[in-house]
Structures are given as structure tokens and as C-alpha cells.
């Protein structure tokens, strides 16, 4: 603090104000507290507090600044009073170099003696100002245009108002978190319902097939029936693996790192049965991603291309503005079905699990990316992943 700032305490004896003098104002503050309880946004709270400080407590200029962690500054939210009434006209203040910041950092009420020239904070209309911290939310600013100190009652009332403000801001933050948790729970419940639907529908097929072929095999021991049982069980195993991958999609996405797109695509290509398909990869393309999750994304797109476009498909991985794409030269996806490709259970192949592209969308979303379907240059399917940070 510089020589013009003073730490104040509402319990200090700076005047002989009596409790009788305080009663009417306390009643009015209680009324403003009821308004704060009904408020639903920080903006509403700011307006109520500034009005109460001006109309009830009688300060000449009142304002509230909220702390912005990105700029490490106290940002003007509302300002009212005789000297000024435009929020836009009030600057932001650095928490390390202002009396506003002194109060915020110390958690104590600070008074500031305004120099004759107004000082560096644009306080020309005031003789003295007071800054009351509002927890980690910001600072309440109060001004006095006439000479004189802030007395004990001034400080007590200001700190009561600030405490009520803090409680209201804490409340709306808790309510916001609860709303988000409720929305997240609803999303998870919806996903669970989708899983149940997919499992009950898609797992029943290969199980019924395996049971049917087993009966035939018992009757005549034909090797073809055993092969079909093996195919059904293999599809069931792949479906279970895909289902597990989808269930863990977000939890397993680790911290992003600089990843060479061509290298990860190559690893994914070697881990998939790509038949006689060919892969073209980009040169010198680096992105921010979780390598393991990115590889799983590529694996599902490659598997999808081979399964739907045939064993001789040509697959290309390339870059676009803000991301990359995976395209094939197959027949593409019918226009009427393009809006459904990312839904659970979608597959045009009898061997597909219907979860591959859902996994692609989930892994992309866990990175904060978007995935969309387009038509490739050769008429095949082209999946574009955007919102990717290129390095």
C-alpha cells in the first residue's frame, strides 16, 4: 500500500455513532438482502448492490468490480452515483497496482485519500474512496465527494453489504454447478439408455445366430456351421470391445501432446486388418492430441472404410484448415443416411458393430473437436475433424 491507503476495520472506533442511528439503515439493508436472494445472475447482484450502496448507505459514487483470472484484473461490472453513471467509462484495475487490488489481495477494507489531481485511477470527483473485498469475487468500491473520513458505521455497513454480496455470489455459483451436474447426469442417463438399447438389439443378433448354428452343428457336424458360430462369436467380441471403448471414451483421453499425424495414422493402420487397402498420409503435420485416443479414432475410421468400401479401398489422411480428414474412394454414404452415421447402431455392413463412428465422434468431442461427414473427391466418404490445434 502507498501512503494514501489505510486499512479500515468496522470494529475500530472512528466516530461515536450509536446503534440507534443504525437501525433504519439496517432494516433497509435487510430489504436489499432479500433482493439479493432473489437474484439469479452476477449482473443482477451487481446492480442491486450498487443501488443499495448509493441509495441506502448514501455514498456519492458506488461500483463493483469482479475479478477476472485471465487478465488478473478487477473488471468493472456496475457503477452508479452522482459523479458518473457509465460502466464503460470506468477502467479495469490490476490487482497488483491499485488500492482496489490492495483490498482484494489482503481481504481487508482499504481507504484511499484521493490527491488533488485525481491520481492515476480517475477519481477526480471524490475526496476519499473505500474498497471492500467480496471474497474471491471482487471488490465493492465506495466514494465520498465531501471531505472527511469514513466512520465506524460507514465501514460496518459497507462490510455487511459486501458480506451479503459474497453470500449471494457464492450461491449462484453453487446453483450453476448444480445445474451443470444435473445436465451432466441427464446426459449420462441418456447415454445409459442408448447403451441398453444398443446392447439389447445388437448383441441379440450374433447370440441368436450362434445358438442356431450350434443346433445345426449338433445335428450333422458340418464344419460350415462351426465356422459361422465362430464368426458370430467374433462379431460379439468386437461389439463388446467397441462398447467398452465407447463407455470409457472421455475418461481415457489424456493430456494433449504434440503428435505427428502421419506417424499415429501409420500405427493405427498397422493395428487394423486393412486387407489389400492402401493408405496415403500427409507430410509434416503436427497436432495437439492425446496420442492413444487419436490412434483409436483413426483405427475406427480405417476399419469403417475397409468394411464399407471393400478390401481394395484407397484411404487418404490429409489436412484441412483447423484440422484433418480421412477419406476413401468407396461408394460413399447415401445422402438420406448421412445424418444418422454417428448414431449408435448405424452400420451398412452385416459384420459391423454399429459403434465405430459413434466412438469417432465421442473421441473427437472429448478433445473439443468437431467431426462431420462430407463427400470425398472420389465420391467416397470423407470425415473431417476440425477445431484441432495445429502445431
C-alpha positions as CSV (number, residue, x, y, z in Angstrom):
1,X,0.0,0.0,0.0
2,X,1.2,3.5,-0.6
3,X,0.9,6.5,1.8
4,X,-2.6,7.3,0.6
5,X,-4.1,4.0,1.6
6,X,-5.3,3.0,5.0
7,X,-6.7,-0.4,6.2
8,X,-10.0,0.0,7.9
9,X,-11.8,-2.1,10.4
10,X,-15.5,-1.9,11.1
11,X,-14.9,-2.6,14.8
12,X,-12.5,0.4,15.1
13,X,-13.7,3.5,17.0
14,X,-13.6,6.3,14.4
15,X,-16.8,8.0,15.5
16,X,-19.4,8.0,18.2
17,X,-22.2,6.8,16.0
18,X,-24.9,4.9,18.1
19,X,-26.8,1.7,17.4
20,X,-30.0,3.8,17.4
21,X,-28.6,5.7,14.4
22,X,-28.1,2.5,12.6
23,X,-31.5,0.8,12.9
24,X,-33.3,2.3,9.9
25,X,-30.4,1.6,7.6
26,X,-30.0,-1.9,8.8
27,X,-33.7,-2.5,8.0
28,X,-33.1,-1.2,4.5
29,X,-30.0,-3.4,4.1
30,X,-32.1,-6.4,5.1
31,X,-34.6,-5.5,2.4
32,X,-31.7,-5.3,-0.2
33,X,-30.6,-8.7,1.1
34,X,-34.0,-10.2,0.2
35,X,-33.5,-8.7,-3.3
36,X,-30.0,-10.4,-3.5
37,X,-31.6,-13.7,-2.5
38,X,-33.9,-13.5,-5.5
39,X,-31.2,-12.5,-7.9
40,X,-30.2,-15.1,-10.5
41,X,-27.1,-13.6,-12.2
42,X,-23.9,-11.8,-11.2
43,X,-25.2,-8.8,-13.3
44,X,-28.4,-8.6,-11.2
45,X,-26.4,-8.8,-8.0
46,X,-24.1,-6.0,-9.1
47,X,-27.0,-3.7,-9.9
48,X,-28.7,-4.4,-6.6
49,X,-25.5,-3.9,-4.6
50,X,-24.5,-0.7,-6.3
51,X,-28.0,0.8,-5.9
52,X,-28.1,-0.2,-2.2
53,X,-24.7,1.4,-1.6
54,X,-25.8,4.6,-3.2
55,X,-29.4,4.9,-2.2
56,X,-29.3,3.3,1.3
57,X,-25.8,4.0,2.5
58,X,-25.6,7.4,0.8
59,X,-22.2,7.0,-0.8
60,X,-21.6,9.5,-3.6
61,X,-20.1,7.0,-6.1
62,X,-20.5,3.3,-5.9
63,X,-19.3,0.5,-8.0
64,X,-18.5,-3.2,-8.1
65,X,-15.7,-5.0,-9.9
66,X,-15.4,-8.7,-10.4
67,X,-12.1,-10.5,-10.6
68,X,-11.1,-11.8,-14.0
69,X,-8.4,-14.6,-13.5
70,X,-7.4,-14.5,-17.2
71,X,-6.3,-10.8,-17.1
72,X,-5.6,-10.9,-13.3
73,X,-7.6,-7.6,-13.1
74,X,-10.7,-6.3,-11.4
75,X,-13.2,-5.7,-14.2
76,X,-15.9,-3.1,-13.8
77,X,-19.4,-4.6,-13.6
78,X,-21.5,-1.8,-12.4
79,X,-21.1,1.9,-11.4
80,X,-23.6,4.4,-10.3
81,X,-23.8,7.6,-8.3
82,X,-23.7,11.4,-8.8
83,X,-20.2,11.7,-10.4
84,X,-20.6,9.0,-13.1
85,X,-23.1,6.5,-14.4
86,X,-21.5,4.8,-17.4
87,X,-19.9,1.5,-16.8
88,X,-17.9,1.7,-20.0
89,X,-16.2,4.9,-18.7
90,X,-14.6,3.1,-15.8
91,X,-11.3,1.3,-16.3
92,X,-10.2,-2.2,-15.1
93,X,-7.6,-2.3,-12.4
94,X,-4.6,-4.5,-11.9
95,X,-4.8,-6.4,-8.6
96,X,-1.1,-5.7,-8.0
97,X,-1.1,-2.0,-8.5
98,X,-4.2,-0.2,-7.2
99,X,-6.0,0.4,-3.9
100,X,-8.8,-1.8,-5.3
101,X,-6.2,-4.6,-5.7
102,X,-4.9,-3.9,-2.2
103,X,-8.3,-4.7,-0.7
104,X,-8.8,-7.7,-2.9
105,X,-5.4,-9.3,-2.1
106,X,-5.4,-8.5,1.6
107,X,-9.1,-9.4,2.2
108,X,-9.4,-6.1,4.3
109,X,-11.2,-2.9,3.7
110,X,-9.0,-0.2,2.4
111,X,-9.5,3.6,2.3
112,X,-7.8,5.8,-0.3
113,X,-7.1,9.5,0.0
114,X,-7.6,11.0,-3.4
115,X,-4.9,13.5,-4.4
116,X,-5.9,16.9,-5.7
117,X,-5.3,16.0,-9.3
118,X,-7.4,12.8,-9.0
119,X,-4.5,10.5,-9.1
120,X,-4.0,7.6,-11.6
121,X,-7.3,6.0,-11.0
122,X,-9.7,8.6,-12.4
123,X,-11.1,9.5,-9.1
124,X,-11.4,13.3,-9.6
125,X,-14.9,13.7,-8.2
126,X,-14.0,12.2,-4.9
127,X,-12.2,13.3,-1.8
128,X,-11.9,9.8,-0.4
129,X,-12.7,6.3,-1.6
130,X,-13.1,2.9,0.2
131,X,-12.7,-0.6,-1.2
132,X,-14.3,-3.6,0.5
133,X,-13.3,-7.1,-0.6
134,X,-16.0,-9.5,-1.7
135,X,-14.1,-12.8,-1.1
136,X,-12.6,-14.1,-4.3
137,X,-15.3,-12.5,-6.4
138,X,-14.0,-8.9,-6.5
139,X,-14.3,-5.6,-4.7
140,X,-17.0,-3.1,-3.7
141,X,-15.9,0.5,-4.4
142,X,-17.4,3.4,-2.5
143,X,-16.7,7.1,-2.8
144,X,-17.2,10.3,-0.8
145,X,-17.3,13.6,-2.6
146,X,-17.1,15.7,0.6
147,X,-14.1,16.0,3.0
148,X,-14.0,13.7,6.0
149,X,-13.1,10.2,7.0
150,X,-15.2,7.1,6.8
151,X,-16.5,6.5,10.2
152,X,-17.1,3.2,12.0
153,X,-20.7,2.9,10.9
154,X,-19.8,3.6,7.2
155,X,-17.3,0.7,7.4
156,X,-19.6,-1.6,9.2
157,X,-22.5,-1.1,6.8
158,X,-20.2,-1.4,3.8
159,X,-18.8,-4.7,5.1
160,X,-22.3,-6.0,5.8
161,X,-23.3,-5.2,2.3
162,X,-20.1,-6.9,0.9
163,X,-20.7,-10.0,3.1
164,X,-24.3,-10.3,1.8
165,X,-23.0,-9.8,-1.8
166,X,-20.4,-12.5,-1.3
167,X,-23.0,-14.9,0.0
168,X,-25.3,-14.3,-3.0
169,X,-22.4,-14.7,-5.5
170,X,-21.4,-17.9,-3.7
171,X,-25.0,-19.1,-4.0
172,X,-25.4,-18.5,-7.8
173,X,-22.0,-20.2,-8.3
174,X,-23.2,-23.3,-6.4
175,X,-26.5,-23.2,-8.3
176,X,-24.7,-23.0,-11.6
177,X,-22.5,-26.0,-10.6
178,X,-25.6,-28.0,-9.6
179,X,-27.3,-27.2,-12.9
180,X,-24.3,-28.4,-14.8
181,X,-24.1,-31.5,-12.7
182,X,-27.8,-32.1,-13.3
183,X,-27.4,-31.7,-17.0
184,X,-24.3,-34.0,-17.0
185,X,-26.3,-36.6,-15.1
186,X,-29.1,-36.3,-17.6
187,X,-26.7,-36.8,-20.4
188,X,-25.2,-39.8,-18.7
189,X,-28.6,-41.3,-18.1
190,X,-29.5,-40.7,-21.8
191,X,-26.3,-42.5,-22.8
192,X,-27.0,-45.4,-20.5
193,X,-30.5,-45.7,-22.1
194,X,-28.8,-45.7,-25.5
195,X,-26.4,-48.3,-24.4
196,X,-29.1,-50.5,-23.1
197,X,-31.0,-50.2,-26.4
198,X,-27.9,-51.0,-28.5
199,X,-26.9,-53.9,-26.3
200,X,-30.4,-55.5,-26.2
201,X,-30.8,-55.1,-30.0
202,X,-27.3,-55.7,-31.5
203,X,-26.0,-58.3,-29.1
204,X,-29.1,-60.4,-29.5
205,X,-28.4,-61.0,-33.2
206,X,-25.0,-62.8,-33.0
207,X,-26.1,-64.6,-29.9
208,X,-29.2,-66.0,-31.6
209,X,-27.1,-66.8,-34.7
210,X,-24.5,-68.7,-32.7
211,X,-27.2,-70.7,-30.9
212,X,-29.0,-71.6,-34.1
213,X,-25.8,-72.7,-35.9
214,X,-24.9,-74.7,-32.8
215,X,-28.1,-76.7,-33.1
216,X,-27.4,-77.4,-36.7
217,X,-23.8,-78.4,-35.9
218,X,-25.0,-80.9,-33.3
219,X,-27.3,-82.5,-35.8
220,X,-24.9,-83.2,-38.6
221,X,-21.4,-81.8,-37.5
222,X,-21.0,-79.8,-40.7
223,X,-17.8,-77.7,-40.4
224,X,-19.6,-74.7,-42.1
225,X,-21.8,-74.3,-39.1
226,X,-18.9,-74.2,-36.8
227,X,-17.3,-71.5,-38.9
228,X,-20.5,-69.5,-38.7
229,X,-20.6,-69.9,-35.0
230,X,-17.0,-68.7,-34.8
231,X,-18.0,-65.6,-37.0
232,X,-20.9,-64.8,-34.7
233,X,-18.8,-65.1,-31.6
234,X,-16.1,-62.9,-33.2
235,X,-18.6,-60.2,-34.0
236,X,-19.9,-60.4,-30.5
237,X,-16.4,-60.0,-29.1
238,X,-15.8,-56.9,-31.4
239,X,-19.1,-55.4,-30.3
240,X,-18.1,-55.9,-26.7
241,X,-14.7,-54.2,-27.3
242,X,-16.4,-51.3,-29.1
243,X,-19.0,-50.9,-26.4
244,X,-16.2,-50.8,-23.7
245,X,-14.3,-48.2,-25.7
246,X,-17.3,-46.0,-26.0
247,X,-18.1,-46.3,-22.3
248,X,-14.6,-45.1,-21.4
249,X,-14.3,-42.6,-24.2
250,X,-13.8,-39.4,-22.1
251,X,-12.1,-40.8,-19.0
252,X,-9.3,-42.3,-21.1
253,X,-8.5,-39.1,-23.1
254,X,-5.2,-37.9,-21.5
255,X,-3.4,-34.7,-21.6
256,X,-2.7,-33.4,-25.2
257,X,0.8,-33.5,-26.6
258,X,2.5,-32.6,-29.9
259,X,1.6,-35.6,-32.2
260,X,2.8,-36.3,-35.7
261,X,-0.4,-37.1,-37.7
262,X,1.3,-39.4,-40.2
263,X,3.0,-41.4,-37.5
264,X,-0.2,-42.0,-35.5
265,X,-2.1,-42.8,-38.6
266,X,0.5,-45.4,-39.6
267,X,0.4,-47.0,-36.2
268,X,-3.4,-47.2,-36.4
269,X,-3.2,-48.7,-40.0
270,X,-0.9,-51.5,-38.8
271,X,-3.2,-52.4,-35.9
272,X,-6.3,-52.9,-38.2
273,X,-6.9,-55.7,-40.6
274,X,-6.8,-53.5,-43.7
275,X,-6.9,-56.3,-46.3
276,X,-5.5,-55.1,-49.6
277,X,-6.3,-51.4,-48.9
278,X,-3.8,-48.6,-49.3
279,X,-3.1,-45.6,-47.2
280,X,-1.8,-42.1,-48.2
281,X,-0.6,-39.9,-45.3
282,X,0.3,-36.2,-45.0
283,X,3.8,-34.9,-44.6
284,X,4.9,-32.6,-41.8
285,X,1.6,-32.3,-40.0
286,X,1.6,-32.0,-36.2
287,X,-1.4,-31.6,-33.9
288,X,-2.2,-31.3,-30.2
289,X,-3.9,-34.5,-29.1
290,X,-3.8,-37.5,-26.8
291,X,-1.8,-40.0,-28.9
292,X,-3.6,-43.1,-27.8
293,X,-7.1,-41.6,-28.3
294,X,-6.1,-40.2,-31.7
295,X,-4.9,-43.7,-32.8
296,X,-8.2,-45.2,-31.7
297,X,-10.0,-42.6,-33.7
298,X,-8.0,-43.4,-36.8
299,X,-8.5,-47.2,-36.2
300,X,-12.2,-46.8,-36.3
301,X,-12.2,-44.7,-39.4
302,X,-9.9,-47.1,-41.2
303,X,-11.9,-50.1,-40.1
304,X,-15.1,-48.3,-41.3
305,X,-13.6,-47.6,-44.7
306,X,-12.5,-51.2,-45.3
307,X,-15.7,-52.7,-44.0
308,X,-18.0,-50.4,-46.1
309,X,-15.9,-49.6,-49.2
310,X,-14.2,-53.0,-49.7
311,X,-10.8,-54.7,-49.2
312,X,-9.2,-52.8,-52.1
313,X,-10.2,-49.3,-50.9
314,X,-7.7,-46.4,-51.1
315,X,-7.7,-44.3,-47.9
316,X,-6.3,-40.8,-47.6
317,X,-5.4,-38.9,-44.5
318,X,-4.9,-35.2,-45.2
319,X,-5.1,-31.8,-43.5
320,X,-7.7,-29.0,-43.7
321,X,-7.8,-25.6,-42.2
322,X,-8.1,-26.2,-38.5
323,X,-7.9,-30.0,-38.6
324,X,-7.6,-33.1,-40.7
325,X,-9.7,-35.6,-42.7
326,X,-9.9,-39.3,-43.6
327,X,-11.4,-40.0,-47.0
328,X,-11.9,-43.2,-49.1
329,X,-12.6,-43.9,-52.7
330,X,-15.6,-46.2,-52.0
331,X,-19.2,-45.7,-53.0
332,X,-19.8,-43.2,-50.2
333,X,-22.8,-43.0,-47.8
334,X,-26.3,-42.4,-49.3
335,X,-27.5,-38.8,-48.7
336,X,-30.6,-39.9,-46.8
337,X,-28.4,-41.7,-44.3
338,X,-25.7,-39.1,-43.7
339,X,-27.5,-37.6,-40.7
340,X,-27.5,-40.9,-38.9
341,X,-24.0,-42.2,-39.3
342,X,-22.8,-41.2,-35.9
343,X,-25.8,-42.7,-34.1
344,X,-25.3,-45.9,-32.1
345,X,-26.2,-49.0,-34.1
346,X,-25.7,-47.4,-37.5
347,X,-24.0,-49.8,-40.0
348,X,-24.4,-50.8,-43.6
349,X,-22.4,-53.9,-43.1
350,X,-23.7,-57.1,-41.6
351,X,-20.3,-57.5,-39.9
352,X,-20.3,-54.1,-38.3
353,X,-21.0,-53.4,-34.7
354,X,-22.7,-50.0,-35.3
355,X,-20.5,-48.3,-32.8
356,X,-17.3,-47.4,-34.8
357,X,-18.4,-43.9,-35.9
358,X,-20.1,-43.2,-32.6
359,X,-16.7,-43.8,-31.0
360,X,-15.0,-41.5,-33.5
361,X,-17.5,-38.7,-32.6
362,X,-17.0,-39.3,-28.9
363,X,-13.2,-39.3,-29.1
364,X,-13.3,-36.1,-31.1
365,X,-15.7,-34.5,-28.7
366,X,-13.5,-35.4,-25.7
367,X,-10.7,-33.4,-27.4
368,X,-13.1,-30.5,-28.0
369,X,-13.1,-31.2,-31.8
370,X,-16.0,-31.5,-34.2
371,X,-16.4,-34.3,-36.7
372,X,-18.6,-34.1,-39.9
373,X,-19.3,-36.2,-42.9
374,X,-18.7,-34.9,-46.4
375,X,-18.3,-36.3,-50.0
376,X,-14.7,-37.1,-50.9
377,X,-13.0,-36.0,-54.2
378,X,-13.5,-39.6,-55.5
379,X,-17.1,-39.7,-54.4
380,X,-16.4,-41.8,-51.3
381,X,-16.9,-40.9,-47.6
382,X,-14.8,-38.1,-46.2
383,X,-14.8,-37.5,-42.4
384,X,-13.5,-34.1,-41.4
385,X,-12.2,-33.4,-37.9
386,X,-12.0,-29.7,-37.1
387,X,-11.3,-27.4,-34.1
388,X,-7.9,-29.1,-33.9
389,X,-4.9,-27.1,-32.7
390,X,-2.2,-27.4,-35.3
391,X,1.4,-27.1,-34.2
